[in-house]
């Protein structure tokens, strides 16, 4: 009898991509599939047809130098714990038989090769063909430890290639559009290379491959590899000085440019990143690898260097904030949450886990953080792994504010609510913010979603209050400060005693970056307030746009008031840090209801200058699945109050809801104006 010969194998790309929900990776040169689900492979035979009575098929699957070999059976019964290969008798085509290869739900992530061999009874000859597939985690498979139960969660945390990052302050969160780009050309390959370049793989390839079945291990590897402190990681961080040798972190619009630049440069760190960039890029990598991921912002995030859960802030007697402490509070800090079962920790700690790729503290000797179960952070389970004390302090530390005069402490106050006052992420299937503070800490009245800031501003218009033995001072904004308008606020001084008082008043405003101490004072005023017994006085104040525009830009303002009793020299402080509400770019699309792949579309981006002087800059428009790369336009100087429109064209390449985003980097102000539009691309 003639030996059975395999001429080639057909990986049935379209069918397998659809079955494994990996259609987005259709541009990859290698078939992309998910573990715990069968792959159909058709055999192209040379010569005679397949004879089930005399022919045998064997499959060998390899990852690096490790392999598993299995016979091809006629039993469709698969196991989630071991590899299996079978032929479906009901749909058997003897001329081109199909073999299904099913991986365990705990198979290792990476690029696998396989060898399909045919043997005929009574012959020693065998005919073989080879193929490749990339295996990812499978959040649709109940047996996979990354299984997440609802389809809208999988769509948001795996398939969504765009999103919103939240920055600013808890009082006025600002949404920043971001393109995760996981399906853009070269991104999948860069994410897989990240695992190969890691120190764990370079040190012990076999052990690394074995450990890649575990998302806890993968999370720690990726957390360390996103920064470049200990390895050939993706991003170089920079928080001070200029960014002439790279890109200002504020100008990145998505993860794709960063990951492909890193891979194409021979794995040289990309300059530069800050916390939201580190987190957003890690979110992309985890989504690519099949692990549900979302970006989370912690407003007023504490960095407690001495583990005493106390952050000290120092002020001068005239209200200037001083750089005196190694501890710090970032106005916001951004990290990643990934969804997984924690079998290593026992029951009750599954679900969202904190992973922080921003290099702040070493964990296990390298700059990485997590995964720390959010439930363990809430319950202060500091006895568990990984890095729970660090995350707990970031959301729970107390703030001690100190006034210094001639090196001596003249006033001290304690705030137990400022740190971790708002923890949020993007809501599922909606461009809104979801408040998840209650997942991290016990609070009196948690709310699920904040969709409007105006009501919260009216409730929380009081920023900070300070009190001494005889005087209470309250600092409050009239409304959310808006770029181009005066910052209007009031100082309310309350005499709590039945004796008249003469008070010196010092008001001070400083610009500051979200993660640094304030710079020099840009606005101040001083005076005297006379208070009768039990009297309440309200002092209105404002800072004109011309006084803050050139200084503040995208930075924040630290505003402080210090009152000094002329007789007792007793002092009291009230302070707060706030951001300016920036204008948004308006994006309008022609024929919005009839957008299909391959058909040219037109959009218009409009900017109105809110500032008190002329501005110019560069407009950048991007959109994963809508525009290849990015499009830049130079905006000529625009007068105060003037508007400019820019027409753009784009040809969608992918079906689904996509984000078209625009950013205008102003050249004469430290400010970037942004806007986005969700675009629904239907099948033709």
N, C-alpha and C positions, 0 to 999 in steps of 0.2 A: 504493500500500500504506500502511496505517495505520502511523504511527511507533510504535516500542516505547517505552512509558512505565513508569518505575519509580515506584511509589507510595510505597514505604518499603523499609527493609532490616530484616531480623530477625537480630540478632547471635547467635542460638542460644546464649544465655547458659549454660544448664546443660551442654550438650555441650562447649562451649569451656572452661568452668571445669574440667570433669573431665579433658579432654584435656591441658590445660596445668598440671594439678595446682595450680590456684589456687582450689579450692572454698572455702577459708577466707575469701576476699575476696567472697563472694556478696552481702554487704550493701553493697558499693560501688555507686555510681550509674553507674560506668563499667566496662565489661568489662575484666577483668585477665587478660593473657596473657603468655606467655614467648617470647622471641626464638628464632629457629631452628626454629619449629614452625608448621604451618598453622593459620589461623583460618577456620572455615566461616561464611559469611554468606549467608543466603537472601534472594532478591529477591522482593518482593511487587509483581507487575506489575498495571498498570491497562489493561484492555482485552484485547488479544490476547496469545497466548503467545509465547515466545521462539522465533525461527527461526534456527538456527545458520548457515544459508546466507546470510541477508541482514542479520542483526543483529550488532552489535559492542558489546563492553563494554570500558570503560577504567576504571582505578583510579588515583587520585592519593592518596598518603599524605603527610601534612604533620606536621612537628614545628616549632613556631614558624613562621618564614617559610621554612624549608627544605622542599623537597618532592621526591618521586620519583614519576614517572608511568610506568605500564606497561599494556600491552594485556592483556586476559584471553584466554589461549590454551586449547587443549585438551590441552596437554602437562603431564602430572603430574610430570615430572622437575624437581625443585626444586634450587636452589643455596643452599649455606650462606653464599655471599659476596654475594648480591644479592637484591633484592626480586623476588617472582614472584607472579603471579595466574593462576589456572587454573580450568577447569571439568572435573569428572570425568564423562566421557562415560557411564561405566557406571551412574552413579546420577543421570543428568540428568532433572530434572522440568521440562518446558518451560513449565509454568504458573508454577512457583516455582523457578527455577534457583538452584543454590547455587554461590557463587564462593569459592574458597579463596585467602586471601592469606597468603603465606609470607614472613617477614622473614629477613634474614641473621642468622647467629649472632653477628654483631658490631654489630647495630643499636643505636642509642642508646636508653638508658633514659628513659622519660618518657611523658607523655600525648599520644598521636597522634590526629589527626583524619584521616578519609578521605572521599573523594568518589567515588561510584560512578556512572558515566555510561553511558547507552545511546544508541547511534546506529543508524540504519537506512540501508542503502545507497540512495543517490540522494536523501537528505534532508539538509538543513543543520541541522535541529533536533536537539537532544540533551536527554535527560531525566536529571536527576541526583538522587541522594539522599546524605545525609551520615550519618556515624557517628563514634564515638570508641572508642578502646581504650587502656588503659595497658599499656605494654610493659616487662617486667622481664627481668633476666638469667635464664639457663636452665641450672642445674647438671645437668639430665638430658640435655643435648645435648652430644655428644662434641666438636662443633666450637666450642662456647662456651669461652672461656678460664676460666670459673668451673666447668667440668665437674668433678665429684667422683665417683669411680668406683663407690662402693657405695651401695645403696639405704638401708641403715641410717644411713649418714653424711648422706644428703640428708634423711631423716626427722628426724634430730637437729639438724642445723645450719641447716635451712631451715624445716621444718614445725613443729618443737616450739615451742609457745608458752609453755613454762615451763622452769625449770631451777634449778640451784643455783650460788651464788657462794660462794667459800671465803675466809674471813677468819680472824683469830686469830693463831696462831703456827705455825711449822713443826712444833713438838713437839705441838701440839694444834689442828689445823685445825678450824674450825667451819663447817658448811654453812648458808648463808642462802638460803631459798627466794626465788625471783624470778619474777614473771610478765612474760614478754616482750611479750605482748599484741598480737602483730603482726596478728591478725585481728579485733581489737576495733574497733568503729565509730570512725571518725575518724583512726585511726592511719596507715593507708595514705596518706590525703590529707595528713596532717602531714608524713610522710616525703618525699612528692613536693614539698610546699611548701618543705621544707628545701633542696632543690636549687635551687628558683626564687629563694629569698631569699639564697642564697650570694653573696658578692662576685664570684665568677667569673661567675655568670650576669648579675648586675646590670651588670658592666663590659662584657661581650661575650657577648651571648646566643647568637649563631651559633657562636662558638668553644666555648662551654660545651656546647651541644647536640652538636657534633661530638665533643668529648672524652668525652661520657657513654657512649660505646661501651666505654670502657676502665675496668675495675674498679680499676686503680691510681689513676687520676684521681679516680674516685668516692670511693675510700677516703680520699684526702687532703682532699677537699672535706668529707666527712662528719666526719672527725676534727676539723677546724677548727670546723665548725658545731655540734657537740655542746656545746662550751664557748662562752662569750660574750665572750672577751677581745678579739677583733678584729672582731666582726660582731654581727648580731642572732641570735646562737646560742641554743641551747635552754636551757642550764643555767648558772647563776651558782654558782661554787665558793665555799665558805667552810670554813675549817679551824680557826678559833678564835673564841672569844666565844659569844654566844648566837645563837639562830636565830629570834628573835621576829618578824622581818619575813618569815619564810617557813616552810618545813618543815625540821625536823632531818633531815639525810640518812639517819639510821638508821631513820626512820619510813616511808620510801618502800617500797612492796611490789611495784611493777611499773613498766613503762615507759609504759603507756597514759595514766595520769593526767598524767604529765609532758609527753608529746608533745601531747596534746589541750589541756592548759592553755596551753602555749606558742602553739599555733595560734590558739586562741580569744581570746587576749589581744592579738592583733595582733603576735605575734612578740616579746613582751617576755620576757627570760630568766626562767626559773623558779628560784625560790630554795628550797632550795640543793642542791648536789651535792658529793659527794666521789668518790674514784677508782672505787669499785665502782658508783656510780650513773652516772657518765659512761660507763663501759665497758658496763654493761648496756643503757643506752639506745642506744648506738651499735650494739650487737649486734642490737637490735630493728630499727634502720633498715636495717642491711646484710641481714638476713634478709628484710625486706620487699622490698628491691630485688633479691632473688634471688641474693645473694652469700653462700655458706656462711660462717657466723660462729660463734665460740664465745668465752666469757669465760674468761680465764686469770689465775691468781693467782701472783705471784712473791713468796715469803716472804723476808724480810730483803732488801728491794729498795733498792739504793744509788742515791742521787742525787748524782753526782759533778760538782760545779760547776766544777772546774778541770781536768778531763780527765786526772788523773794516776793514775786507777784506785786511789786510796787514800781511805778514809773514816777520819777521826780522831774518836775519842771520848775525852772527858776526864772524870776522876773526882777528887773531893777525897780527901784522905788518910783520911777516915772513910767512904768508899764512896758518897758522894752523886754522882750523875751530873750533870755541868755542861753548860750550853748555851754552848759555846765555838766551835763549828765551823759554817761555812756549808754544808759537806757534811752529808748526813744519811742515815740508814738508816730506811726505813719498815718496820715489822714485816711489813706486806704491802702490795703494790701490785697493782692490778687493771687489766689492759688487754684488748684484743680481738685474736684471730687471725682472719684471713679467708683463704679458700682461693682461689688463682688461679694462672694461668700467668704467669710473668714474662718475656715475650718481649723486654722492654727490657733484660734483664740477661744473656741467653744461657741456655744449658742448665744444669741442675743446681740451679736456685734456685726452681723452681716449688713449689707446695704452700702450707703455712701461712705467713702474713705477719703481723708484729706491727703493730698500729695502736693508738695510745694517744691518746684524746681528752682526758685530764686535762691542763690547761694547766701545763706545767712549763718547757719550753724552746721557743724559736722554731725553726721549720724553714721555710726559704724565706721568712722574714720574718713568719710567723704562728705562733700556738700550735697546732701539730698534730705528729703523729709517725707516720712510716711511710708506706707499707708497707715494713717491713724483713724480708727473708726469714729465717725461723728458721734455715735451713741456713747462711746467711751469718753470723748471729750466732755460731753454734757454731764456725765456722771463722775468726772474726775478720776477715771481709772488709770492713774499714773503708774500703776504697777505693770501695765500691759505694753506691748510693742505696737507701733513704732512711733516715737517722738510725741507722745500724747502730752507730756508736760509743756513742751514748747508751744503746741497749738492751744492748749488750755490757757496759758498765760496770754497768748495773742488776743483772746476774746474775753478775758476775765480780770486782768490786772487792775489794781486801783491806781488813781492818779493823785499824787501829792503836789500841790502848787505852793511854791515858796517865794516870798518877797525878800530880797536881800538889800541891805543898806550898809555900805562900808564893810562888806564881808560878813555882816551879822544877819541872822534870820529875824525879821521883824513881823512876819505874818506867815501862817501856815494853814492850808485848807485841804480837804480830802474829797475826792469825787469817785464814787464806786460804780457809776453808771456810764461814763463816757466811753470806755474801751469796749469794743464789740457792740456798739449801740445799734448797728444795723449790719446784718449779714445777708447777702442777696445773690441771686443768679437770674438768668433770663428764664421767663416762664415758658412752659411747653407750648409750642404752636402759636406763639404770640410774641410780638416785639414789645413786651412789657417786663417790668421787674417783679420778681417773686421774692418776698421776704421770707427767709429761712432761719432767722435769728433763733426762733424757738427750737430748732433742731440742735443747736449748739449750747444753749443755756436756758435755765428756767427763768421765764419772765412772766409778769403778772397778766398781761393781756396781749398775747401774740396775735398778729394779723397775717393772713395768708398772702395777700398781694397788695401792693401799693400801686395804684394806677394813676393817681393824681397827687402832685406835691402841694397844690394850693391849700387844701384843707389841712395838711400836716404843718404847713408853714404857719397857718393861723393858730393851730394848737400849740406849736412849738416855737412861737416867735421869740420867746425868751431864750437867749443863747446861754448865758451863764449868770449866776448871781453869786455875790460874795458877801460875807457877813462878819462883822467884828462884834465886840461887846455892845456897842452902842449904835452902830450904823449898818444898814443893809444897802447894797448897791446892785442894781439890775441893769444888764446891758441887753437891748432888744433891737432887732431890725424891723423897719416898717414893712418890708416885703423882701422877697428874694432879690438880691442884687442882680442887675442886668447890665451887661457890657454896653457902654455908651451912655448910661444913665448915672446920676449921682447915687452914691451909697448913702441911704438915709437910715439913721438909727437914733435911738433915744437912750439916755442914761437916767434911770430913776434912782434917786437917793432918798432913803427913808431914815429919819432920826427916830430911833426906838426909845429914846430917853426923854424925860421931862425937863431937860436943860438945853439951852441954845448951844449950837456948835458952829465953829468956823472950820471949814474943810478945804484943803488944797485938792484940786482935781487935775489928774494927768491922763490924757488920752493919747494913745500911740498905735499906729498902724504900720505893719511890716509885711512885705511880700515874702512868701515862702514856697518852696517846692513841697510836694506831698510827703516826702520822706526825709526832709532836712530841717534843721533849725532855720528860723527866719533870717533874712538878710537885714541890711541897715534900715532904719526907720525912713519911710517916705512921706509920712504925714503925722503931725502931732499938734496938740494944742494943750494949753495949761491955763488954769484959772483958779478962782476962789468961789466957794459956795457957802452962803450963810444959811443956816438951818435953825428955825425956831423950835421950841419943844414939840416933839412928836410930829414935826412937819415932814411932808413928802414933796419933793421937787422933781420935776421932769425937765431934762435939758436936751432939746433936739440938736442933732449934729448931722453934718453930711460931708462926704468926701467927693469932690467934683471929678468928672471923668478925666480932665486934663491932668489931675494930680495922681491918678493911678494907672492910666492906660499904658504908658510907656514902660511902667515898672512891673505891672502884674502879668499881663498877657494871660497865658493858660495857668499861671501859678495861682496860689491861694493868698488870702489876706489873714494875717493874725492881728486881731483887734483887741486891745486891752485898756481897761480903766483902773487907775489906782487912786483911792481917796486917802488922804492923810489928815488926821485930826491935829489941828495946829497946837492944841494944848497938850494932849497926851502922846502925840506922835504915833498913835495907833493907826495901822494901815489896813486897808481891805482891797481885795483884787477881784475883778470880774473879767473874763476873757473868753474869746471864741475864735475859731478859724473857719472861714467860709470861702466859697468859690463864687465866681461870677457866672451867671447864666449867659451862655454865648448864643449868638444867632445861629440858625441852621440854614444849610443850603436846601433849596426846594428843588426836587426832581419831579418832572412831569413827563409822561410817556404818551406818545401818539398811538391811537388804536390799541389801548391797553387790553381790550377784551379778546384780541385775536393774535396773540403772540405764539408762534410755533417755531420749532427748530429749523434753521437754515434760511429763514426769511428775515431780511434786513428790517430793523426797527429804528425809530428815532426818539431821542429823549432830549429834554432841555433842562439845564441846570441854571438856577437863578440865585444870585447873591445880592443882598442889599447891605450897604455899608452903614453900620450903626455907630461907628466911631466918630470922634470930633475932628479928625483930620483925614487926609487922603491915605488910601491903602492900595497896595499892589501885591501880587503873589503868583503862585503856580497852582493851577487846578489839576488834580489827578482823579481819574475815573477808572474804577475796576469793578469786576463782577465775575465770580467763578461760574462757569457754565454760560456766560453771556458775552464776555469780552476776552480775547486772548491777550494775556499780559496786561498792560495798563496803557492808558492814553493820557498825555499831559498837554495842558494849554497854559500859555502865559497870559495873566490878566494885567492889563495896563492900569495905571493909577486911576482910582475911582474916588470921586468927591464924597464928602459926608452926605449920607442920605441917598446917594445915587445907587442905581441898580444896574446889573449887567447879566446878560443871558448867554449861555454857551450851548450850542446845538451839537449833539454827538449821535453817531450811528453805531449800532451793534447788531451782531447776528448770533442769536442763541444757539447753543450746541447741545444742551441737555434739557430734558423734560423735568418739570417740578417747580417748586417755589424757590426762586433765586433772589439774591440780594445785589442790587446795583448801588454802589456807594461812591460818593464823591468827597474829596477833601481839598480844602483851599489853604495852603500854607502861606501865611502873610509874610512878606519880606521885611517890613519895617516895624512889626510888633511880634513878640514871642507868642503867637497865637495861631491855631489851626482851626478853621471852621469846617464842620462836617455835615453830611446829610446822607440819607439812604432811602431807597424805595424797594419794597418787595415786589418781585415780578413773577407772575404765574405763567409758566411756559407749558402749553398744552400739546398733546400729540397731534401731529398734522392730520 
